[in-house]
Amino acid sequence: MKLDDDDFTVFGLEPRFALDRADLDARWRLLQGEVHPDHFAAEGAAAQRLAMQWAVRVNEAYRRLKDPLARAAYLCEQRGAAIDAERNTAMPGAFLMQQMEWREALDEAGDPAAVEAIAEQLGRAERERFERIARLLDVDGDATAAAAEVRAAMFVHRFRQDIERRLDALEAR
């Protein structure tokens, strides 16, 4: 392995959206055990620095692979479909309408139960979106379409944070 290998190669995994989280966690623990700088204490400062670089690289790859949204974005980028969420905000019309409905519902929600109902609806929509992303990346091989789904999933993720803030505000009353 090389420090500049892609995350999947670092973990010895096939580059796919669908992965077994328990397997990823086990591989991470194994890799961390192999590259931990303490194991190289007797080999001098250079070996410890290299081990530290590897430990950081393994943690960085693990963080990205364990997060479905980050993993999807990474796969799209690896396959030549830039997410570019800051500049590319194009969304399907139906999704834009759904966003507006969710926003209005959240604005009108006056109690925690109403906000939690929106959160449940959002959770279902998020699971469906990740299923589409998995199909587009792992079956269809369409990273461009997957990138559009990832941008929508990023909105859903941000909106989930808005819901949590709203719940906190309602519960603080």
Secondary structure as GFF3:
##gff-version 3
##sequence-region A 1 173
A	DSSP	alpha_helix	7	11	.	.	.	ID=ss1
A	DSSP	alpha_helix	21	35	.	.	.	ID=ss2
A	DSSP	three_ten_helix	37	43	.	.	.	ID=ss3
A	DSSP	alpha_helix	45	66	.	.	.	ID=ss4
A	DSSP	alpha_helix	68	78	.	.	.	ID=ss5
A	DSSP	alpha_helix	93	108	.	.	.	ID=ss6
A	DSSP	alpha_helix	112	134	.	.	.	ID=ss7
A	DSSP	pi_helix	135	140	.	.	.	ID=ss8
A	DSSP	alpha_helix	143	172	.	.	.	ID=ss9
###
